[in-house]
Amino acid sequence: MSTEAPGPAALAKPQSLGELFWAFTRLAMQGFGGVLAISQRELVERLRWMSKEDFVETLAIAQVLPGPNVVNLSMMVGDRYFGFRGAFVALAGMLLLPAIVVLVLAALYGQVSHHPVVVNALRGMGTVAAGLVLATGIKLLPALRKNPLGRPVALTLAAATFGLIALLRLPLPLVILGLGTVGMALAWRALKP
């Protein structure tokens, strides 16, 4: 069975607001601390509501909007299929049940936060979340073929971002402002007729 993204003709769409709500609830409940990797798998590979390229483009827009990326993505997907109602239902799917679970877990955490098993489990979950994000990035690399900047420039910007944040420890807003401006200028130049 192939995990390649469907072509535009093979794309599906949610049949109801209920299906949209439960799809985003299921997505949100699978990935505390790292829903991005799961959203790509769910929306592109399992549900086939988006192509890889469409996912990357929509995620790029979601990242520059205020708020959590995946929440923005969910509202854009909901809006695409059902307008304002769809955006609201997708948002509710992303937030309602996870908010309840987080409140319950926060109450429980207060009782066991000092226990070494809990501390180590949370460290391990952070490592798993980082691995999921890295795996998703690698999985989406083929979508860069259609990117106006091309794969070499996009990978150079990604490597520069990693170097500035992880190695040089520059503040994220400063890096986004600097490299984001460079990336937008390069894309604007590449898209100019």
Secondary structure, DSSP 8 states (H G I E B T S, - for coil): -------GGG----SSHHHHHHHHHHHHHH-TT-HHHHHHIIIIIIS--S-HHHHHHHHHHHHHSSS-HHHHHHHHHHHHHHHHHHHHHHHHHHHHHHHHHHHHHHHHHHHHTT-HHHHHHHHHHHHHHHHHHHHHHHHTGGGGGGSTT-HHHHHHHHHHHHIIIIIS---HHHHHHHHHHHHHHHHHHHH--
